[in-house]
Amino acid sequence: MDFLKDIWGFLKVRKKWWLAPIIIILLLLGILLVIGGGSAIAPFIYTLF
């Protein structure tokens, strides 16, 4: 969680708010890959890409 706090601090101090959507999308894709990699719905997720 320290990593997320560091990113939030960077965005807040440097006023780089345009990076927030990119970071959110990357986090969501990472979560999707982790969840979909070891479950029964993996074939359905892979057809999306």
QUIDA-V812982 format. One record per helix or strand. SS is the DSSP state (helix for helix, strand for strand). FROM is the first residue (numbers start at 1). TO is the last residue. Records with the same first field share a line. If there is no record, write none. Layout:
SS = FROM-TO / FROM-TO
This chain:
helix = 2-14 / 19-37 / 42-46
